Amino acid sequence: MDSDSDTHFSEDSEDSEETDNNEEVLFNARLQRIRENNPATTSLHAEGEDTFIHNLSNEVWEQLGNDIANNIYFKSLVLYSGALNDQKMKLLFRGLTRSNTIRDTQLFENGFSVAGVRSMVPFLRNSNNLNYLDLDDNNIQSEGFNILFSALRNKPIETLRCSRCSLESIEIDIDCFPKQLTTLHLDGNNINTDGCRELAKLLERGESSLTALHLDNNNINDDGVEILVDALQNNTSLEVLYLRENDGISVEGMKACLRLVNDISSINATLQSNHTLRKLHVKDYDRKEVAQTHINIATLINERNQYNPEAAGKEKVIASQLDSETRAELAYLQGVNRSLYSEINPLHLPEVLALVGQHHGQELLYVALTSSIAGVISTVNRKECIQQRRAYHAAKLEELDAELAAINESERDVVGVESGESRSSKRRRKWWWGLWDR
């Protein structure tokens, strides 16, 4: 049995060695095509777990950077899983600095530090085509992230990944950051309330370009959530926000997120909720998480009406305000104890009730009818009705006054005519008596 086991291990070792040899042959052939500026070779992928990659000399790493920089067709560099360290980063980017064609750089799972990021800075400042940068699972820490963000200012970078990079705090200079950044991954760090305050700067900009923000598994609590929610009140760019596995977020933080996408404190508040977020995950899906369920419903409405926020607002009113059962749940979660029908003009009730019957059926229509009766006969609504009746009668009085004035004017015209006829008769009699005297 021991012999069989040894034989099996030997075969695996031989297969592994043969695979490494094949990979090395393919890698060297690709390097040769890169040196020759072959337009058919535009990328290079290498994994540090391959023995030959791990054993590349310092001279080879520096020459690799020069070869890529001299290639006008090269677009994608992927070196991962221990292929690099701080020293190799320094050698590689010494030559790579001159490259201006790379669009995609992925250097994840290498474990280099802030020193490795510093080696990248000249390259990043010269990269006018780089739009994707993945540095996940490196030990760049907060200092490295801040250096990175500054180096990418005014560059076309669209996606930046710095998950699990030992970030404690971050600093964002609103005048010094990537203006075209759309996706930012910061999962698995230690970002807290102060970090949320810095990220809010990106979300509050009037011309914010960020569409996806990943903050799973950080140190965010309810205070941090409130900061992000406030920043998103008027934001019309962010479509995806992940906040899962932040143990400091309680039910109160989830309620704040719910109010962001569907505030039922009034119909106007619902219409003015955030209609841009299409994904807002605070907790993993669980039927017991009622708040997350209602968040999902609201963001699904946003997704259905992605290009028509006004339609999203109207659908939320119909789905949550006019559905008595749904509104009762939302009112409980959001601490709302005001009746919906207290803010509806009685003259509009027929239209509202028609919408209830159309979208929620006869049973909920009956509930709406019974609920609206108290509102219709309430003091507030009676006051509104009296005011409307006064306005109606005031208009009628104006009509009657106008009619009376017209009659008076007509009577003055008649008196004037009769007075004229009397003077004419006197003149005729005087003429007649004059003839008689003759």
C-alpha positions in Angstrom: 0.0 0.0 0.0 2.9 2.3 0.8 4.4 1.5 -2.5 1.2 2.3 -4.4 0.9 5.6 -2.5 4.5 6.5 -3.4 3.9 5.7 -7.0 0.7 7.8 -7.1 2.6 10.8 -5.6 5.4 10.3 -8.1 2.9 10.4 -11.0 1.2 13.5 -9.7 4.6 15.2 -9.3 5.6 14.3 -12.9 2.2 15.6 -14.2 2.7 18.8 -12.2 6.2 19.3 -13.5 5.1 18.6 -17.1 2.3 21.2 -16.6 4.7 23.8 -15.3 7.0 23.1 -18.2 4.2 23.6 -20.7 3.1 26.8 -18.9 6.7 28.1 -19.0 6.9 27.3 -22.7 3.7 29.1 -23.4 4.7 32.1 -21.2 8.1 32.5 -22.9 6.4 32.3 -26.4 4.0 35.0 -25.3 6.9 37.2 -24.0 8.6 36.8 -27.4 5.5 38.0 -29.3 5.3 41.0 -26.9 8.9 41.9 -27.6 8.2 41.6 -31.3 5.3 44.0 -31.0 3.0 41.4 -32.4 -0.6 42.8 -32.6 -2.1 39.4 -32.0 -0.8 39.4 -28.4 -2.4 42.1 -26.3 -2.3 40.6 -22.8 -0.2 38.6 -20.3 -1.5 36.4 -17.5 0.7 34.8 -14.9 0.1 33.1 -11.6 2.6 33.2 -8.7 1.8 29.6 -7.8 3.6 28.5 -11.0 7.2 27.7 -10.0 8.8 29.3 -13.0 7.0 32.6 -12.3 8.1 32.5 -8.7 11.7 32.0 -9.8 12.0 34.7 -12.4 15.1 36.8 -11.8 15.1 40.6 -11.1 16.5 41.2 -14.5 13.6 39.4 -16.2 11.0 41.4 -14.2 12.6 44.7 -15.2 12.9 43.6 -18.8 9.3 42.6 -18.8 8.2 46.1 -17.9 10.3 47.5 -20.7 9.0 45.0 -23.2 5.4 45.8 -22.4 6.1 49.6 -22.5 7.6 49.2 -26.0 4.5 47.3 -27.2 1.9 49.6 -28.8 -0.8 46.9 -28.8 -0.6 45.7 -25.2 -3.9 46.2 -23.2 -4.2 43.8 -20.3 -1.7 42.8 -17.5 -2.8 40.1 -15.0 -0.2 39.0 -12.3 -1.8 37.3 -9.3 -1.5 34.8 -6.4 2.0 35.7 -5.2 3.5 36.6 -8.6 4.7 40.0 -7.1 6.1 41.5 -4.0 7.4 45.0 -3.2 10.8 44.4 -4.8 9.3 42.9 -8.0 6.8 45.7 -8.2 9.7 48.2 -8.1 11.5 46.4 -10.9 8.4 45.8 -13.1 7.1 49.4 -12.9 10.5 50.9 -13.4 10.2 50.0 -17.1 6.4 49.9 -17.3 6.1 53.6 -16.4 6.4 54.5 -20.1 3.4 52.3 -21.1 0.4 54.3 -22.2 -1.8 51.6 -23.9 -2.8 49.4 -20.9 -6.5 49.4 -20.1 -6.7 46.6 -17.6 -4.3 45.9 -14.7 -5.0 43.1 -12.2 -2.5 42.5 -9.4 -4.6 40.8 -6.8 -3.5 38.4 -4.1 0.1 39.4 -4.1 0.5 40.8 -0.6 2.6 43.8 -1.5 2.5 46.9 0.7 2.3 50.7 0.4 5.9 50.5 -1.1 4.5 48.6 -4.0 1.8 51.2 -4.6 4.5 54.0 -4.5 6.3 52.1 -7.3 3.1 52.3 -9.4 2.5 56.0 -9.1 4.6 57.2 -12.1 2.8 54.5 -14.3 -0.6 55.6 -13.0 0.0 59.2 -13.6 1.0 58.4 -17.2 -1.8 56.0 -17.9 -4.3 57.8 -20.1 -6.2 54.6 -21.1 -6.3 52.6 -17.8 -10.0 52.1 -16.8 -9.8 48.9 -14.6 -7.4 48.4 -11.7 -7.7 45.4 -9.3 -5.5 45.4 -6.2 -7.7 43.1 -4.0 -5.9 41.2 -1.2 -2.8 43.3 -0.9 -1.5 45.0 2.2 -1.5 48.5 0.9 -3.3 49.9 4.0 -4.9 53.4 4.2 -1.8 55.2 3.2 -1.5 53.2 0.0 -5.2 53.8 -0.9 -4.8 57.5 -0.4 -1.7 57.6 -2.6 -3.5 55.5 -5.2 -6.6 57.8 -5.2 -4.5 60.9 -5.6 -2.4 59.4 -8.4 -5.5 58.5 -10.4 -6.9 62.0 -10.3 -8.3 63.1 -13.7 -7.6 59.7 -15.1 -10.2 57.6 -17.0 -10.2 54.9 -14.4 -13.8 53.5 -14.1 -13.4 50.5 -11.8 -11.1 50.3 -8.7 -10.9 47.3 -6.5 -9.2 47.5 -3.1 -11.0 44.8 -1.1 -9.3 43.2 1.8 -6.4 45.7 1.7 -6.1 46.5 5.4 -7.7 49.9 5.1 -8.5 51.5 8.4 -9.4 55.1 7.4 -9.5 56.8 4.0 -9.1 60.4 3.0 -10.8 61.8 -0.1 -9.9 65.2 -1.5 -12.9 66.3 -3.5 -10.6 68.2 -5.8 -8.2 65.3 -6.3 -9.9 62.1 -7.2 -10.8 60.1 -10.3 -13.7 62.0 -12.0 -14.9 59.0 -14.1 -14.9 56.4 -11.4 -18.1 54.3 -11.5 -17.3 51.2 -9.4 -15.5 51.1 -6.1 -14.8 47.9 -4.2 -13.8 48.3 -0.6 -15.1 45.1 0.9 -13.4 43.3 3.8 -11.6 46.4 5.3 -12.1 48.2 8.5 -13.9 51.3 7.3 -15.9 53.0 10.0 -18.0 56.1 10.5 -15.2 58.5 9.6 -14.6 56.5 6.4 -18.3 56.8 5.5 -18.0 60.6 6.0 -15.2 60.6 3.4 -17.1 58.5 1.0 -20.1 60.8 1.4 -18.0 63.4 -0.4 -18.1 61.3 -3.5 -21.9 60.8 -3.3 -22.8 64.4 -2.6 -21.1 65.8 -5.6 -23.6 67.2 -8.1 -21.8 65.5 -11.0 -21.1 62.3 -9.1 -20.2 59.4 -11.5 -20.2 56.6 -8.9 -22.8 53.9 -9.8 -21.6 51.0 -7.5 -20.2 51.1 -4.0 -19.2 47.8 -2.3 -18.7 48.0 1.5 -19.5 44.5 2.7 -17.7 43.3 5.8 -16.4 46.5 7.2 -16.8 48.3 10.6 -19.8 50.4 9.6 -22.5 51.1 12.3 -25.8 52.9 12.3 -24.1 56.3 12.4 -22.2 55.5 9.3 -25.4 54.3 7.6 -27.1 57.6 8.4 -24.2 59.5 6.8 -24.5 57.5 3.6 -28.3 57.8 3.6 -28.1 61.6 3.9 -25.6 61.8 1.1 -27.9 59.7 -1.1 -31.0 61.8 -0.6 -30.4 63.8 -3.8 -27.9 61.4 -5.5 -29.1 60.3 -8.9 -26.0 58.2 -10.0 -25.5 55.4 -7.4 -27.4 52.2 -8.4 -25.7 49.6 -6.2 -24.8 49.7 -2.5 -23.6 46.7 -0.5 -23.5 46.9 3.3 -23.7 43.3 4.3 -21.7 41.7 7.2 -21.3 45.0 9.0 -22.1 43.8 12.5 -22.6 47.4 13.8 -25.7 47.9 11.6 -28.8 47.2 13.7 -32.5 47.3 12.8 -32.4 51.1 13.1 -29.8 51.3 10.3 -31.9 49.1 8.1 -34.9 51.3 8.8 -32.9 54.3 7.7 -32.1 52.5 4.4 -35.8 51.6 4.0 -36.8 55.3 4.4 -34.2 56.2 1.8 -35.9 54.2 -0.9 -39.5 54.3 0.3 -40.4 57.0 2.9 -44.2 56.6 3.7 -44.4 59.5 6.1 -46.5 61.2 3.4 -47.4 60.8 -0.2 -45.0 63.6 -1.1 -42.2 61.9 0.8 -42.8 58.7 -1.1 -42.7 60.5 -4.4 -39.4 62.2 -3.3 -37.7 59.0 -2.1 -34.5 57.7 -3.8 -35.6 56.1 -7.1 -32.1 55.4 -8.5 -30.8 52.6 -6.2 -31.5 49.2 -7.9 -29.6 47.1 -5.3 -29.3 48.0 -1.6 -28.3 45.0 0.4 -27.8 45.5 4.1 -28.5 41.9 5.1 -28.5 38.6 3.2 -31.9 37.5 2.0 -33.9 36.2 4.9 -37.7 36.2 5.1 -37.5 37.2 8.8 -35.7 40.4 7.7 -38.9 42.4 7.0 -37.1 45.7 6.5 -34.7 44.1 3.9 -37.7 42.6 2.1 -39.4 46.0 1.8 -36.0 47.5 0.7 -35.8 44.8 -2.1 -39.4 45.6 -3.2 -38.6 49.3 -3.5 -35.3 48.8 -5.4 -37.1 46.4 -7.7 -39.6 49.1 -8.5 -36.6 51.4 -9.2 -35.1 48.8 -11.5 -38.4 48.4 -13.5 -38.5 52.2 -13.9 -34.8 52.8 -14.4 -35.2 55.6 -16.9 -38.4 57.1 -15.4 -38.0 58.1 -11.7 -41.4 59.8 -11.7 -43.0 56.5 -12.7 -41.1 54.8 -9.9 -42.5 57.2 -7.4 -46.1 56.7 -8.6 -45.7 52.9 -8.5 -44.4 53.1 -4.9 -47.4 55.2 -3.8 -49.7 52.6 -5.4 -47.8 49.6 -4.0 -47.2 50.8 -0.5 -49.5 53.7 0.4 -52.7 52.4 -1.2 -52.2 48.8 0.0 -53.5 48.9 3.5 -51.6 45.7 4.7 -48.3 46.9 3.2 -48.7 50.4 4.5 -49.4 49.0 8.0 -46.1 47.1 8.0 -44.2 50.1 6.6 -45.8 52.5 9.1 -44.8 50.2 12.0 -41.2 50.0 10.7 -40.9 53.7 10.1 -42.9 54.9 13.2 -45.6 56.6 11.1 -49.0 56.9 12.8 -50.7 59.3 10.5 -53.6 58.2 8.4 -53.0 58.3 4.6 -56.5 59.7 4.0 -56.0 62.7 6.3 -53.8 64.3 3.6 -56.0 63.4 0.6 -58.4 66.1 -0.7 -61.9 64.6 -0.5 -62.6 65.7 -4.0 -59.8 63.3 -5.1 -61.0 60.3 -3.1 -63.0 58.7 -6.0 -59.8 58.6 -8.1 -57.8 57.2 -5.2 -60.3 54.6 -4.4 -60.5 53.6 -8.1 -56.7 53.0 -8.0 -57.1 50.8 -4.9 -59.7 48.7 -6.6 -57.8 48.5 -9.8 -54.4 47.4 -8.3 -55.3 45.7 -5.0 -58.8 44.2 -5.5 -62.2 44.6 -3.9 -61.2 43.4 -0.5 -58.7 46.2 0.0 -61.0 48.6 -1.7 -63.6 47.9 1.1 -60.8 48.5 3.7 -59.9 51.8 2.0 -63.6 52.9 1.9 -64.0 52.3 5.6 -60.7 54.0 6.4 -61.5 57.0 4.3 -64.9 57.7 5.8 -63.4 59.0 9.0 -61.1 61.2 7.1 -63.8 62.7 5.0 -65.9 63.7 8.0 -63.0 64.8 10.1 -62.7 68.4 11.4 -59.9 69.1 8.9 -61.9 67.9 6.0 -65.0 69.7 7.1 -63.0 72.9 7.3 -61.7 72.3 3.8 -65.3 71.6 2.5 -66.6 74.8 4.2 -63.8 76.8 2.6 -64.6 75.3 -0.8 -68.3 76.1 -0.3 -67.4 79.7 0.6 -65.3 80.0 -2.5 -68.2 78.6 -4.6 -70.7 81.1 -3.1 -68.2 84.0 -3.4 -68.0 83.2 -7.1 -71.8 83.1 -7.4 -72.0 86.5 -5.6 -69.6 88.0 -8.1 -71.8 86.7 -10.9 -75.0 88.1 -9.3 -73.2 91.5 -8.7 -72.2 91.6 -12.3 -75.7 90.8 -13.4 -77.2 93.5 -11.2 -74.7 96.0 -12.5 -75.7 95.2 -16.0 -79.4 95.7 -15.1 -78.7 99.1 -13.5 -76.7 100.2 -16.6 -79.7 99.2 -18.8 -82.1 101.2 -16.6 -79.9 104.3 -16.9 -80.0 103.9 -20.7 -83.8 103.8 -20.7 -84.1 106.9 -18.5 -81.8 108.8 -20.8 -84.0 107.9 -23.8 -87.2 109.0 -22.1 -85.6 112.3 -21.0 -84.6 113.0 -24.6 -88.1 112.3 -25.9 -89.7 114.8 -23.3 -87.4 117.6 -24.5 -88.4 116.9 -28.1 -92.1 117.1 -27.3 -91.7 120.5 -25.7 -90.0 121.9 -28.7 -92.8 120.6 -31.0 -95.6 122.2 -28.8 -93.7 125.5 -28.8 -93.5 125.5 -32.6 -97.3 124.7 -32.9 -98.3 127.6 -30.7 -96.1 129.9 -32.7 -98.0 129.0 -35.8 -101.4 129.6 -34.0 -100.4 133.1 -33.0 -99.7 134.0 -36.5 
